[in-house]
């Protein structure tokens, strides 16, 4: 059985978001906002788009796919509280929020950090999450057009892998062996609200009503774990949907300031700039001229509030450290943590970033970059796997299969994330020595070298490994079989807000777009928002074809059938719905023999199609049709 890793789930999530906008016909709107923002346009009437029916429905669809949608806020409600609402009622309720927006209090919870401290997490109510998502969908394309290429966190089509790839390129290709590691003290809790609003205004977002809504979001009261209500005067709550974008807006100014010190510094001579196949600008001539000047070479790589500055010498790195510290304090009112911030010589020390540690090693006349799991990441992975092994050993025979699936998922997820480390095989080999010993001791001979290996993710990725073992004939993903790969840069041409960029992310859906839009614009009256949303999803999933006959359905011939009838307790969830032709829907519920015979003659079903039909009739508690 295929095991989806965390990286695969993230990739699917990114692609799903793009398809969501396709379903609700918002692509052209977002593309226009992005293009206009690129050209320096200011936006004064964004609320019209934010309050549009399509944008509100898209927000529901996006939130629903998020696992956090089942976490309740202070009002004890989750996404399930909205599922039963009709489309009209749902859209009306969200629109009413924008008329005089006052967010509900945010529930504060604390989750443990690896260092033993607690990380505060704010959980807004489900209604406020929908509102934030509506705002995010419209603000993101405008901001993406203004963000730096050196920023990688919480952005479309960027990840920790792209950040590590940038770091490796700066070290390996540009020979920048001195790194400034900077850690901002309590970044999310110390963001200046006034400064943030000014930065949003500077990006061209000048809809006054929208600005007021964002202000209200920032000032939303927080219910502490002890029940105390706190009214924040600074910071953005970690856990809020809009918080990552607002954090990137704050630090975007830092990105461009560092780039202006050297990378984007204009030269007296305008050198010709070429672009490679991936869309990356080649500025070698400009850089050569800048290196002959007295300017200090520096390049930044940032992921959220974690960032590094790469320099060519220790003296330049120290100057960059001091200058950045003063700039953060003066411009953004933020302090750095002296204990966690330092200048590192990669020839002598490791520099940690996003769970990796980087260093260079001499090879001949050159220095070659080497990367490992960081010590903290290794310890955390060991503790996690040990816990999963313990649960696996203590689970009953019935629950052991599900626990094994979870264990395999954890191992595969660790491999997927850390495989870009050059020494990943060494790190996981050491980890496997300990974990395998625990598996042998706790499972007491239940492990074997033979078993059933079905087609799927495990067979494809681990089938050739000699380390593969089986627990009661089921495969156990080998911890030590971690295959390294090169960290991939983000191609500059990849962009979810351009037609060309989307083609590089995923292939266009092979469906009739006009009919799908008809399905979206003509919902079944009186049905819930969940029913309407799943109806669109099913049309895309079935490629516009009847689930029984396989024939392409015309708009007015599309019927959405409950497998388990509503009268029998059936719900509007995706798994209980199926799209079929009108005549097929009629014959499923038909009780009169003449009606059944007439429709059978008209449909002319094949044996396999008749089997599908009888399965649906059985669920509807109707007798099977026998020819």
C-alpha positions in Angstrom: 0.0 0.0 0.0 1.5 3.4 -1.0 2.6 5.5 2.0 2.3 9.3 1.3 5.3 11.1 2.8 5.1 14.6 4.3 6.9 16.0 1.3 4.5 14.2 -1.1 1.5 15.5 0.8 3.0 19.1 0.7 3.5 18.8 -3.1 0.0 17.5 -3.6 -1.3 20.3 -1.4 0.4 22.9 -3.5 -1.0 21.4 -6.7 -4.4 21.1 -5.2 -4.5 24.8 -4.4 -3.9 25.6 -8.0 -6.7 23.2 -9.2 -9.0 24.8 -6.6 -8.7 28.2 -8.3 -9.4 26.4 -11.6 -12.6 24.9 -10.2 -13.9 28.3 -9.0 -12.7 30.3 -12.0 -10.4 32.6 -10.0 -7.2 32.0 -12.0 -7.7 35.0 -14.3 -8.4 37.3 -11.4 -5.3 36.2 -9.5 -3.2 36.4 -12.7 -4.3 39.9 -13.3 -3.5 41.0 -9.7 0.0 39.5 -10.0 0.7 41.2 -13.4 -0.6 44.6 -12.2 1.4 44.4 -9.0 4.5 43.6 -11.1 3.9 46.8 -13.1 3.6 48.9 -9.9 -0.1 49.4 -9.8 -1.8 50.3 -6.5 -5.1 48.6 -5.4 -7.9 50.5 -3.9 -10.9 48.2 -4.4 -9.8 44.8 -3.3 -12.8 44.1 -1.1 -14.9 43.6 -4.2 -12.8 40.6 -5.1 -12.5 39.4 -1.5 -16.3 39.5 -1.0 -17.0 37.8 -4.3 -19.0 34.6 -4.2 -16.3 32.6 -6.0 -13.6 33.7 -3.6 -15.6 32.9 -0.6 -16.4 29.4 -1.9 -12.7 28.9 -2.8 -11.8 29.8 0.8 -14.2 27.1 2.1 -12.7 24.5 -0.2 -9.1 25.4 0.8 -9.8 25.4 4.5 -11.7 22.1 4.3 -8.6 20.4 2.9 -6.6 21.6 5.9 -6.3 19.1 8.8 -6.4 22.1 11.2 -10.0 22.7 10.1 -11.1 20.1 12.6 -9.5 22.0 15.5 -12.0 24.1 17.4 -11.5 27.7 18.4 -13.1 29.4 21.5 -16.6 28.8 20.1 -16.0 25.0 20.0 -16.9 24.9 16.2 -15.0 23.2 13.4 -15.5 23.1 9.6 -18.3 20.5 10.2 -20.4 23.4 11.6 -20.4 25.0 8.2 -20.8 21.8 6.1 -24.6 21.7 6.6 -25.2 25.3 5.5 -26.6 25.9 2.1 -24.4 27.7 -0.4 -26.5 30.8 -0.2 -26.5 30.8 3.7 -22.7 30.2 3.8 -21.8 33.0 1.4 -24.3 35.4 3.2 -22.8 34.6 6.6 -19.2 35.2 5.4 -20.1 38.4 3.6 -21.8 39.7 6.8 -18.5 39.3 8.6 -16.9 41.8 6.2 -19.5 44.5 6.8 -18.4 45.3 10.3 -15.6 42.8 11.1 -14.7 42.1 14.7 -12.8 38.9 15.1 -13.6 36.5 17.9 -10.9 35.8 20.6 -8.0 33.5 19.6 -7.5 30.4 21.7 -3.9 30.1 22.8 -2.3 26.7 23.2 1.3 25.8 23.9 3.2 23.0 22.2 6.6 21.8 23.3 9.8 22.7 21.4 12.8 20.4 21.1 14.8 22.5 23.5 12.2 22.0 26.3 10.5 25.4 26.0 7.0 26.0 24.8 5.8 27.5 21.5 2.7 29.6 21.7 0.1 28.8 19.0 -3.1 30.8 18.3 -6.2 29.1 17.1 -8.8 31.4 15.6 -12.5 30.4 15.2 -13.5 28.6 12.0 -15.3 31.7 10.7 -12.3 33.9 11.3 -10.1 31.3 9.5 -12.5 31.5 6.5 -12.3 35.3 6.6 -8.5 35.2 6.8 -8.3 32.8 3.9 -10.5 35.1 1.7 -8.1 37.9 2.4 -5.0 35.7 1.9 -6.1 34.5 -1.5 -6.3 38.0 -2.9 -3.3 39.5 -1.1 -0.9 36.7 -2.0 -0.5 37.3 -5.8 0.0 41.0 -5.1 2.7 40.3 -2.6 4.3 37.5 -4.6 5.1 40.0 -7.4 7.1 42.1 -4.9 8.8 39.5 -2.8 12.5 38.7 -3.2 13.9 35.5 -4.8 15.9 34.9 -1.6 12.8 34.3 0.5 11.7 30.6 0.6 9.3 30.2 3.6 5.5 30.0 3.4 5.5 30.8 -0.3 4.0 28.9 -3.3 6.4 26.4 -4.9 9.1 27.1 -2.4 10.3 24.9 0.4 13.2 24.1 2.7 14.8 22.3 -0.2 15.0 25.4 -2.3 16.5 27.3 0.6 19.2 24.6 1.2 19.9 24.5 -2.6 20.5 28.3 -2.5 22.9 27.8 0.5 24.8 25.1 -1.3 25.2 27.1 -4.5 26.5 30.1 -2.6 29.1 28.0 -0.9 30.0 25.6 -3.7 29.9 27.9 -6.7 30.5 31.3 -5.3 33.0 30.2 -2.6 31.4 32.1 0.2 32.7 30.3 3.3 31.8 32.8 6.0 28.2 32.7 7.2 26.3 35.1 9.5 23.7 33.1 11.5 21.0 35.5 12.7 18.1 34.6 15.0 15.4 37.2 15.6 14.3 37.2 19.3 10.6 36.4 19.5 9.9 37.5 15.9 6.2 36.7 15.6 5.5 38.1 19.0 7.3 41.4 18.4 6.1 42.6 15.0 5.2 46.3 15.1 1.6 46.7 13.9 2.1 50.3 12.7 5.2 49.4 10.7 3.4 46.4 9.2 0.5 48.4 8.0 2.9 50.9 6.4 4.7 48.0 4.6 1.3 46.7 3.3 0.5 50.2 2.0 4.0 50.4 0.4 3.3 47.1 -1.5 0.3 48.8 -3.2 -2.5 47.4 -1.1 -4.4 50.6 -0.3 -8.0 49.5 0.1 -8.9 51.2 3.4 -11.6 48.8 4.4 -9.2 45.9 3.9 -6.5 47.7 6.0 -9.1 48.2 8.8 -9.9 44.4 8.7 -6.2 43.5 9.0 -5.9 45.9 11.9 -8.8 44.2 13.6 -7.2 40.7 13.0 -3.9 41.9 14.6 -5.8 43.2 17.7 -7.9 40.1 18.2 -8.0 39.3 21.9 -6.2 36.1 23.0 -7.6 33.6 25.5 -4.6 32.2 27.4 -4.4 28.6 28.7 -5.2 29.9 32.2 -8.4 31.6 30.9 -7.0 35.1 31.0 -8.0 37.4 28.1 -5.1 39.5 26.6 -5.3 42.3 24.1 -2.1 42.3 22.0 -0.4 45.5 21.0 2.2 43.9 18.8 3.0 40.6 17.0 0.9 38.2 14.9 -0.5 35.0 16.3 1.4 31.9 15.2 -1.3 29.6 13.8 -3.2 32.3 12.1 -3.7 31.7 8.4 -2.7 35.2 7.4 0.3 35.3 9.8 2.9 33.7 7.5 2.2 36.2 4.7 2.3 39.1 7.1 5.7 37.9 8.5 7.0 37.7 4.9 5.8 41.3 4.3 7.7 42.5 7.4 11.0 40.8 6.4 10.6 41.5 2.7 12.2 44.9 3.4 15.2 43.2 5.0 15.6 40.9 1.9 15.7 43.9 -0.5 18.0 45.9 1.8 20.6 43.1 1.9 20.3 42.6 -1.8 20.8 46.3 -2.4 24.2 46.2 -0.5 25.8 44.2 -3.2 23.7 41.8 -5.3 21.4 44.5 -6.7 23.9 47.3 -6.6 23.8 49.2 -9.9 27.1 49.5 -11.9 28.3 52.4 -14.1 28.3 50.1 -17.1 25.1 48.4 -17.9 26.2 44.8 -18.5 24.1 42.4 -20.6 22.1 40.0 -18.5 21.3 36.6 -19.9 18.7 34.0 -18.7 19.3 30.3 -18.6 16.6 27.7 -19.5 15.2 27.7 -16.0 14.7 31.5 -16.1 17.5 32.4 -13.7 19.3 35.6 -14.5 23.0 35.3 -15.2 24.7 38.4 -13.8 28.3 37.2 -13.9 29.6 40.3 -15.7 28.0 42.6 -13.1 29.3 40.5 -10.2 32.8 40.6 -11.7 32.7 44.4 -11.8 31.3 44.6 -8.3 34.1 42.4 -6.9 36.7 44.9 -8.2 35.0 47.6 -6.1 35.3 48.2 -2.4 31.8 46.8 -1.7 31.5 43.8 0.6 30.0 40.8 -1.1 27.0 39.4 0.7 24.0 37.2 -0.2 21.0 36.3 2.0 18.9 33.1 2.2 15.8 33.3 4.3 13.1 30.8 5.4 10.5 32.6 7.5 12.4 34.3 10.4 15.5 32.0 9.9 18.1 33.6 7.7 21.7 33.4 6.8 24.1 35.9 5.1 27.0 34.5 3.1 30.2 36.5 2.8 33.6 36.0 1.3 35.7 36.8 4.4 35.4 36.9 8.2 35.8 40.7 8.3 33.0 41.2 5.8 30.8 38.8 7.8 31.4 40.7 11.1 30.5 43.9 9.4 27.3 42.4 7.9 26.4 41.0 11.3 26.7 44.4 13.0 25.0 46.3 10.1 22.0 43.9 10.0 21.6 44.0 13.8 21.5 47.8 13.8 19.1 47.8 10.7 16.7 45.4 12.3 16.6 47.4 15.5 16.3 50.8 13.7 13.9 49.9 10.9 11.8 47.1 12.3 12.2 47.4 16.0 13.4 43.8 16.3 16.3 42.5 18.4 18.5 39.5 17.6 19.3 36.8 20.1 23.1 37.0 20.9 23.2 33.4 22.1 21.9 32.0 18.8 23.5 34.6 16.4 27.1 34.2 15.4 29.7 34.4 12.5 30.7 30.9 11.3 33.7 29.9 9.2 32.5 26.9 7.3 36.1 25.6 6.9 36.2 25.1 10.7 32.6 24.9 12.0 29.2 23.6 11.1 26.4 26.1 10.4 22.8 24.8 11.1 19.8 25.7 9.0 16.3 24.0 8.8 17.4 20.8 10.4 20.7 20.5 8.4 24.3 21.4 9.2 26.6 22.6 6.6 30.4 22.6 6.4 33.1 22.5 3.7 35.9 20.0 3.4 39.1 20.3 1.4 39.3 18.0 -1.6 42.5 18.6 -3.6 42.8 22.3 -4.3 39.1 22.9 -3.8 36.6 23.0 -0.9 33.5 20.8 -1.3 30.4 21.3 0.7 29.2 18.5 3.1 25.8 18.5 4.8 24.4 16.3 7.6 21.3 16.2 9.7 21.7 18.6 12.5 22.4 17.2 16.0 18.9 18.4 17.2 17.2 16.9 14.1 19.0 13.6 14.6 18.0 13.5 18.3 14.4 14.4 17.5 14.2 11.7 14.7 15.7 9.1 17.0 13.2 9.9 19.8 10.3 9.9 17.3 11.2 6.5 15.8 11.9 5.0 19.2 8.4 6.1 20.3 6.8 4.6 17.1 8.7 1.3 17.7 7.4 1.2 21.2 3.8 1.7 20.0 4.3 -1.0 17.4 5.4 -3.5 20.0 2.6 -2.7 22.4 -0.2 -2.7 19.8 -2.7 -5.5 19.5 -2.8 -7.7 16.4 -5.8 -5.8 15.0 -4.2 -2.4 15.5 -0.7 -3.4 14.5 -1.3 -3.0 10.8 -2.3 0.7 11.2 0.6 1.3 13.5 3.0 -0.2 11.0 1.6 2.1 8.4 2.3 5.1 10.6 5.8 3.9 11.4 6.5 3.4 7.7 5.1 6.9 7.0 7.4 8.5 9.6 10.5 6.8 8.2 9.6 7.6 4.6 8.9 11.2 5.6 12.3 11.6 7.2 14.0 10.1 4.2 12.1 12.5 1.9 13.1 15.6 3.8 16.7 14.8 4.6 17.7 13.1 1.4 19.1 16.3 0.1 21.9 16.1 2.7 25.1 14.9 1.1 25.9 12.6 4.0 22.3 11.4 4.5 23.4 7.7 4.1 25.9 8.0 6.9 23.4 9.7 9.2 20.6 7.2 8.6 23.0 4.3 8.8 23.9 5.4 12.3 20.2 5.9 13.1 19.3 2.5 11.7 21.9 0.7 14.0 20.0 1.8 17.1 16.4 1.6 15.7 16.9 -1.9 14.2 18.2 -3.1 17.5 15.0 -1.8 19.2 12.9 -3.5 16.5 14.6 -6.9 17.0 14.4 -6.7 20.8 10.8 -5.5 21.1 9.2 -7.6 18.3 10.9 -10.8 19.5 11.5 -12.6 16.3 8.3 -11.5 14.5 10.5 -9.8 11.8 11.5 -11.9 8.8 13.1 -11.4 5.4 10.2 -12.7 3.4 6.7 -11.4 2.9 4.2 -9.8 0.5 5.3 -6.7 -1.4 2.5 -5.1 -3.4 3.0 -2.6 -6.2 3.2 0.9 -4.8 5.4 3.4 -3.0 7.3 0.9 -0.8 8.1 -1.5 -3.6 9.1 1.3 -5.9 11.5 3.0 -3.5 12.6 0.2 -1.1 12.0 -3.0 -3.0 15.6 -3.5 -4.0 17.0 -2.9 -0.5 18.6 -5.8 1.3 17.6 -4.1 4.6 13.9 -4.6 3.9 12.1 -6.7 6.5 8.6 -7.9 7.0 6.4 -7.9 10.1 3.8 -10.7 9.8 4.4 -10.6 6.0 3.9 -6.8 5.8 6.9 -4.6 4.7 8.8 -2.5 7.3 10.5 0.5 5.6 14.3 0.2 6.3 15.6 3.2 8.2 19.1 2.8 6.8 18.1 2.8 3.1 18.2 6.6 2.5 19.1 7.5 -1.0 20.7 10.9 -1.4 19.6 13.4 -4.1 20.7 16.9 -5.1 18.7 19.8 -3.7 16.7 21.3 -6.5 16.5 25.1 -7.1 13.2 26.6 -7.8 12.9 27.4 -11.5 12.2 31.1 -11.9 9.7 30.4 -14.6 7.6 28.3 -12.2 4.8 30.5 -11.0 1.2 29.7 -10.0 0.1 33.2 -11.1 1.0 32.9 -14.7 -0.3 30.6 -17.4 3.2 29.5 -18.5 4.3 29.0 -14.9 1.4 26.8 -14.1 2.1 24.5 -17.0 5.4 23.7 -15.4 3.7 22.7 -12.1 1.0 20.4 -13.4 -0.7 19.4 -16.6 -4.0 21.1 -17.2 -7.0 19.0 -16.2 -8.3 16.9 -19.2 -11.9 18.0 -18.7 -14.5 20.3 -20.2 -13.8 23.5 -18.4 -17.0 25.2 -19.6 -19.2 22.3 -18.2 -17.3 22.4 -14.9 -17.9 26.1 -14.6 -21.6 25.4 -15.4 -21.6 22.9 -12.5 -20.1 25.6 -10.2 -22.5 28.3 -11.3 -25.6 26.2 -11.2 -25.7 24.5 -7.7 -28.6 22.4 -6.6 -30.8 24.7 -4.6 -31.4 23.9 -1.0 -28.3 21.7 -0.7 -25.3 22.3 1.6 -22.0 24.0 0.8 -20.3 20.7 1.4 -22.6 19.0 -1.2 -22.0 21.8 -3.8 -18.2 21.7 -3.3 -18.0 17.9 -3.5 -20.1 18.0 -6.6 -17.5 20.2 -8.4 -14.7 17.9 -7.1 -16.4 14.8 -8.4 -16.8 16.3 -11.8 -13.1 16.9 -12.0 -12.2 13.6 -10.5 -14.5 11.7 -12.9 -13.3 13.8 -15.8 -16.9 14.7 -16.6 -17.9 11.1 -17.2 -20.7 9.1 -15.7 -19.5 6.7 -13.0 -21.5 3.8 -14.3 -21.6 4.2 -18.1 -18.3 6.0 -18.6 -20.0 8.4 -21.1 -19.3 12.2 -21.1 -22.2 14.0 -19.4 -23.9 17.1 -20.8 -24.6 19.9 -18.2 -28.3 19.2 -17.8 -27.7 15.4 -17.7 -25.4 15.5 -14.5 -27.0 14.1 -11.4 -25.3 13.8 -8.0 -26.3 10.6 -6.3 -26.0 9.7 -2.5 -24.7 6.2 -2.3 -26.2 5.8 1.1 -29.6 7.7 0.9 -30.0 10.7 3.2 -33.1 9.0 4.6 -30.9 6.1 5.8 -28.3 8.4 7.4 -26.2 9.3 4.3 -24.2 12.5 4.4 -22.9 15.0 1.9 -19.3 14.0 2.3 -17.2 13.2 -0.7 -17.1 9.4 -0.2 -20.9 9.2 -0.2 -21.5 11.1 -3.5 -21.1 10.0 -7.1 -21.9 11.7 -10.4 -24.1 9.8 -12.8 -26.4 10.4 -15.8 -30.1 11.2 -15.3 -31.3 7.9 -16.7 -28.8 5.9 -14.5 -30.1 7.9 -11.5 -33.6 7.0 -12.4 -33.0 3.3 -12.8 -31.1 3.1 -9.4 -34.3 4.1 -7.6 -36.8 2.5 -10.1 -39.2 0.0 -8.5 -41.6 -0.7 -11.5 -40.5 -3.4 -13.9 -41.6 -1.6 -17.0 -39.5 1.4 -16.1 -36.5 -0.8 -15.4 -36.9 -2.7 -18.7 -37.3 0.6 -20.7 -34.2 2.2 -19.2 -32.1 -1.0 -19.6 -33.0 -1.2 -23.2 -32.1 2.5 -23.7 -28.8 2.4 -21.7 -27.7 -1.0 -23.2 -25.3 -1.6 -20.2 -22.4 -4.0 -20.4 -21.9 -6.7 -17.7 -19.3 -4.6 -15.8 -21.6 -1.6 -15.9 -24.5 -3.6 -14.7 -22.4 -4.8 -11.7 -21.7 -1.1 -10.8 -25.4 -0.3 -11.1 -26.4 -3.2 -8.8 -23.9 -2.1 -6.2 -25.5 1.4 -6.1 -29.0 -0.2 -6.0 -27.9 -2.4 -3.1 -26.7 0.6 -1.1 -30.1 2.2 -1.8 -31.7 -1.0 -0.5 -33.2 -1.9 -3.9 -33.2 -5.4 -5.4 -30.6 -6.3 -8.0 -31.4 -6.2 -11.7 -30.9 -9.7 -13.2 -30.9 -10.1 -17.0 
